[in-house]
Amino acid sequence: MYIPKYFKVTNVDEIWDFVQKNSFGTIVTTEQGKPIATHLPLGLNKKGDDYYITGHMAYGNPQWRTFETCEDMLVMFQGPNAYISSSWYGHEEVPTWNYQAVHVYGKANILEKEELIEELTIMLEKLENDASLSLESVAVTAIKFDNVSNIL
């Protein structure tokens, strides 16, 4: 992603705060040179000094099968964006589009069942306002963990 130097953010805390607030991301991998993208709610977590991104991809989505063979994946997080009219400037200028985005590159790992349950619990607690809803109650009615793909 091209970033003009006057817009470049290098403060890691500011970047991770942006990702937390704009956590609906786009995961991009390749299969035989062809890009594949999936849009998912993602979580940013930290263990020790390491940050990692987690999410859950449906077993029926074939992209998860590229995780083992794809050397690098890209995860994009987008924030606000807007058209900037040249009429807003006090001098002649071309129109532009301002936006905020973060690109994260790395290698995907498929979680073990216990790790998946832990990460889904964290995501559910973050996104659900109803404290009575738990992963166990959802699992009983909607999820059979033996059939859930342990993704990302």
N, C-alpha and C positions, 0 to 999 in steps of 0.2 A: 504494500500500500504506500503510495507516495504521500509524504507528510512534509509540507513546507516547514522550515526550521522554526518559524515564529508560531506555529501551532503544535509543535512536537511536545508531548508531555513525557517527562522522564521520571517523575516521582512515582515510585511503585505503589505507595499507599493510595495515591489519587487514581491510578489506573485500576487497582483492585476494587476500590470503592465504586468506580464507574461500572465495572463488571457486575458487582453485587446488585447495583440498582438497575442494570439493563441485562438481566441474566437469561433472557430468551435469545439463544445463540443459534448460529448456523454452523454445522459441522461439515467440513469438506474433506473428502478423501478421493483417491483415484482407484479405478479398476481398469487395467490394461490401457492406461494413459487417459482415460475418460473421467472427468470430474463427476463426483456424486455429492449431493448436498442434502442435509436433513436439518430442519428447524426444530429445536427442542428447548424446553426449560432446563437450565443447567445450574448446578451449584458450584460455588467456588469455596474450597475448604483449605485448611492449613493444618499440617501435622509437622511439628518441629519447625524447621526452617523451610519446608517444602510446601508449595501451593499446588493444588491439583483441582481439576474440573471433573465433576461427575454429572451423570444424567442417566436416563433410562430410555433406551430405544426399543421399539416393539420388535419382537422376534420375527414378525413377518416382513420387516424392513431389511432388504438385502444388504444395506450399507454396512451393517455391523460385521459382516463377513470379510470386509476389506481391512478391518483393524489389524489383523495378524500380518497382512502382507504389505500394507501401506507404511512406508518408512517414516513419512511425516504427514501429519494431518493439520488442518487449519481450522480454528474455531473463531468465528467472527461475532462480535457483540456490537450492536448498533444503538445509538442514542438519538437525541433530537437531531432534526435536519430541517433546513429551510432554504428557499430560493432567496438570493440577495439581488435585488434589482439594481441596475446601473444608475437608475434615477435617484437612488438613496445617497449617492456620492455627491460631493460639492464640485467635482471635476469629472471629465469624461473618463469612463471606466467600463470594462466589460462586465456583464452580469456573471454571477457565480452561484454556487451551491455550497452552503456551509453545513457541516455535519460533524458528529462525533462518532468514532468507532475505535474498537480495539481488536487487533488480530493477535491470536495466540497460536503458536506452533508447537507441536510436540508429537509424542508417540502415544497411542491409545493402548490401554490394558483392559482386558475383560475381567470384571470382578468375580470373585467367588461368591457363592450364595449368601454367606454371612455378611460379607462386605456390602453386597447389594442391599440386603435388608437394612443395614445400618445407614447407608446413604439415602435410601428411599424414605426412611424414618426422618432423617434430618430435613430432606426436601419437603415432606408432608408437614412437619412442624413449622417450617418457614412459611409455607404457602397457605395453610389452612388456619382460619380464624376460630373454627369450632374445636375447642380443646377435647371434646368427647370423641372426635374422630381420630382413630389411631391406625397405624399400618395393619395391626392385627385385625381390626374390624373390617378394614377394606379387603385384607387378604382372605378372610373367611367368605366374603360375599362376591369378590371380583377377581382375585388373583390366586392362581395355583402356582406356588413358587417353583415347583418342578418344571413348569412349562414357561417360566419367565426367563428370557435371555439375560444373562448377567453381563450387561453392556456398559462400557466406558469406564 
